[in-house]
Amino acid sequence: MKEAVNKLRKYQSKTPSKWRTEAVYRAENRSWLRYSQHIAMLMLDRMEELGMTQKALAEQMCVSQQYISKILKGHENLTLDTLAKIEDHLHINVLTPEDV
């Protein structure tokens, strides 16, 4: 048993795991993460329909391609300004009329 533990210690990562921190974050932010992921899927579908790249959308919205990538991963807490830009440039409704 001691030999197995020593082998495991030999190969363990030097940096601590972040899984617990990430799990707590997801649990605490479940509500807005669900909306963010839904918006990301709407965007991806529309971008595919339009044949639009992340770079092209970023240029139109005057943001970086990296920011668009974060949005499309569904983990970005979006501002109303950003939501409006997404709607304007992709011609989709993110906020339904009942929400406004």
ZICOR-V793798 format. One record per pair of residues at least 6 apart in sequence whose C-alpha atoms are under 7 Angstrom apart, sorted by sequence separation. I is the first residue (numbers start at 1). J is the second residue. If there is no record, write none. Layout:
i->I j->J
i->I j->J
//
This chain:
i->47 j->53
i->58 j->64
i->70 j->76
i->87 j->93
i->58 j->65
i->87 j->94
i->55 j->65
i->58 j->68
i->54 j->65
i->54 j->68
i->54 j->69
i->61 j->85
i->40 j->71
i->40 j->72
i->40 j->73
i->40 j->74
i->37 j->74
i->36 j->74
i->37 j->75
i->36 j->75
i->36 j->76
i->33 j->74
i->36 j->77
i->33 j->75
i->46 j->90
i->39 j->94
//
